[in-house]
Amino acid sequence: MPELPETETIARDLHESVAGAVVARVTVHREDVLRETTPEHLAKAVKGVRIARVWRRAKLVVLDLNRTSKVQATDQTAIGHIVVQPRFTGAMLIDDGTLPADRLKYLTITFDLDDSRALHYRDVRRLGTVSLMSPARFVEYTKKLGPEPLDDSLSNTDFSGLVRASRRPVKTLLMDQSRLAGVGNIYANEALWRAGIDPSRMAASLTDVEAGKLLAELRSVLTASIAARGTSFRDYRDARGQRGSFVDQLCVYGRGGEPCLTCGRRLIDTPAIDKRTTVFCSHCQR
């Protein structure tokens, strides 16, 4: 599932490429990915509307829409938002006519732009979603999300309080989108290994120092992955249809049974904590 670095990469690519473009036509190929709208309503509501900004919130790619000539949307000019949650196999792809034919399979929605390009939402398993939300609905929807880990306003004190208020395993807490937005299985595993914290430890047992180190390592791994344009194992592609290269920098995720890069002991791979793949070093992580 695309996590914060992957959706951030997609959003940045899209903003650079399509901000300011006008939607000329919408074609819904597979309507089961739609939420809070219908094919007819989406096509009517979005036709002739300008894509003012593309950005990320949590694991969502958000397209701000307005009817003005301004590229940057504001609370006063925004008329709505297209909210894309890619989940496991979803991808937003820019098509200038040179996109390979295999990337044009499994299209679910196509936004034809006024400059002869197209913006596709492609989803092999169709587990992702595309929603059309009013500004008020978007605020209501996103207020349930926790703070962004890369937001400077999230202090060590705030993060420590967030973590130590939970009696769940710390890995489970990190992946709870209502507590912390954007972190999924890959980066929870990586950050906990870097911080030397056992993923099964009760979050409330962490000291302020340990919580501060965990936040620092989480920010470090997320930033490094964004620089590498995300992690691709099988399905994830950026908006250009390319793979992310952070897979080459993973220290634990996907390496169960291999030697720990710090102590050389065998990394443990278990679903016992949250029924997701958890990889850790029982020697280095306490």
N, C-alpha and C positions, 0 to 999 in steps of 0.2 A: 504494500500500500504506500503510495507517495506520502511522505511525511513533510515536515517543515522545509528542509532544504530542497526537496524536489518541487513542491508547489511554489516556493519562492523563486526557483529558477524559471519555472513555466510563466509565472506572473511577470517577472522582469522581462523575459523575452517578448511576451505578448504586449506589454506596455510599450516597449521600444518599437515594436513593429506595427501595432494597430491602433494605438491611441490617436484619436483624431479622425479615424475612418468612420464612415457612415454605413450602416447595414442596409443593403439594397433589397435583400430577400432572405427568407429563412425557409429551409427545407428540413422537416423532421422525418428521418428515415425509420427510427425506432422510438415510439412514443413512451415506452415503458421506463425510459430514463428520466422523464419529466416529473417534476414535483411542483405543486402550487400553480400550475398553469396547464393549458391544453395546447396541442399543435396550432389550432386556429387562433387562440388568444396570443400565443407567443409570436406568431408570424405577424399579426396585426399590430401588436404593441411595440415591436422592435423595429419594424420596417421604417426606414428614414431617420432612425435615431443614431446619434453619434456615440461612439465608444470614447468616453472622456478619460478614463483611467483604468488600468488593470493592476491589481494588487493582491496581496495574500492576507488572509486571517486564519490562524490555526492551520488546518490542512485544506482550506478552501481557496479557490481562485475566484476573485471577485472582479466583475466588469461593471464599472459605474457607467450609467447611461444618462445623457442629457440631450436637450434639444437646442442648445446654444452653440455658438461657434467656438466657445472656449474649450480648450483641450482638458484643462484641469477641472474636475467636478468639484462642486462645493455643496454644502448642505442645502443651499438655496436653489441651485441649478439641477441637482440630481433628480431624475424622475423615477429611477429604479435601478435594480442591480440584477445582473445574471450571476448566479452563484453556482459554481461547479465544484462538486466533491468527487474527485477522480477515483477514490477507493483503489481497488486492486489493479485494474487494467485500463482505467480511463486515461485519455491523453487529449490535450488541446493542441492542434496542429495548424500551422500557417501554411497555406497552399498557394504558391505563386505560379502553379502550372508545372513545377519541376519535382513535386513530391513523388517518390517512387510508388509504383502501383501497389506494392504490398502494404503500404501505409494507408491506402485508400480503401482497404477492406475493413469491415466492421464499423463503418461510419454510422453514427446515430443522429447527429444534427449537423447541418451545414449552414453557416452564416455567410452568405455572399456579400462581399464588400463593394463599395462604389468605385474602387480602384482596380477592379477585375481580379482581385485575390479572393480567397475564401478562408474562413476559419472553421475548422472541423472539430467536433467532439467525437472521438473514436473510442470505443469501449468493447473489447472482445467479449467479456463476460456480462456486460451491462449491469454491473453492480454499483457503478457510480451514478450520480444524479446531477441534473441541471434544473435549477429553480429560477423562477422570475419573481423577484420580491420588490415591494414598494420600500421606500426609505424607512418608514415606520416598522414594517415587518422585518426588515433586515436588522434594525436595532434590537427588536424583540428577540430575534433568532440568535444573534451573536452575544447578547448580554449574558447568556448561559455559559459562555466560554471563559476559561481562566485567563490569566495574564500571559503575555508573550515572553518566552524565556530570553529573547534577545533585546527586549525593551529595556532601555537604561533605567526606566522608572521602577523596575523590579529590583529592589535592593537585597543585599544579603540578609538583612533582618526580616524583610517581607518573605523571602523564600524560605528562610529557616522556620518562620512561624507557620507557613503553609505546610511544610513537610512535617514538622513536629506535632501538628494538630491531628495527624492521621495515625490510626493504629493498624493500617494495612501494610503489606510489604512495600518497600520503598519503590521497587520497580513498577508495581501496580499504580501507585500514586503518581509517578512521573507520566504515565500514559493516560491518566484520567483527564479528558479534555475540559472538564468543568473545573479542574484545579490548576492545570497548566496546559496551554494550548500549543498544539503542533508536534508534540513528541510522541513517537510511536516505538515499536519494538526494536528497530535497528539502533536508534540513537540512545534509547534507555539502556540497552545492553552495553554500548560503547562507553557512555558517560560513567556508568557505575564501575566498569573495569578501570577506567582511567583514574577515577576517584578512590579506588581501592575499597569499595563498599559492596558487601554481599547483597545481591538483589532481593534476597528473601528476608532481610532484616526489617523489623518493624520500623516504619518511617519515624515514629515518635522517639525511637531510641537514638537517633542521630544527634550529635552535639552541634552547637552553632558552628564550630570550626569545620566539622564534616559536611554540614549543609552548605557552607560557603564554598568548600572545595568542589562539591558536587555541582553547584551552579556554575562555577568557573569552568569545570571540565565539560559540562553540557554545552555551554556557550562556545567553547573551543571546538568541540567536534561538530556542532551545527555550522559554525562559521567556515570550518575547513571543508565540509561537504558542499556548502553553497559555492565555494571557490572551485570545487571540482565538478560542479553542475549536477550534484546528487549521486545517488547510488542506484545502479542498474544491475539486477540479477537476471530477470527475464523480461518483464513487461514495460518498465518505466522508460519513457522517452521524453525529452524536452520538447518545447514548441517547434523546434526545427527537425524533430524526428531522430535526434541523436541520443546516444546513451550517456549516462553520467559515469564519471570515472572514480568516484570515491570508493567503490568496491575494492580497489587496490590498496586502500589505506585502512580497511577494517581490521581491528585488532582481535575481536572475539566473535562478532556476529558472522555466522556461516562457517566458523572454524571449530565447531565442537569436535572433540577428540584429538585435536592438533595441539602442539606445545604452546604453552603460554609464552608470549613474547618477552615477558619479564623474568620468570623463574624457570621456564622450560617444562613445568609439570603439565599433564594432560588437562585440557579445558573440559569442563563438564557441560553437557548439553541435556537440558531437562525441560519438560512441559509442566512440572509440578507446581510452579509458583502461580501462574495465571493461565495455564493451558496454552500458552504461547511458547515459542522457542526461546529459552533463556540459556545463554552461554556465559560461563564465568569461571574464574580460577579460585578454587577453594583455599589456596595458599595465600594469594595476594589480596583477596577481597574478604574483609572481615565485617 
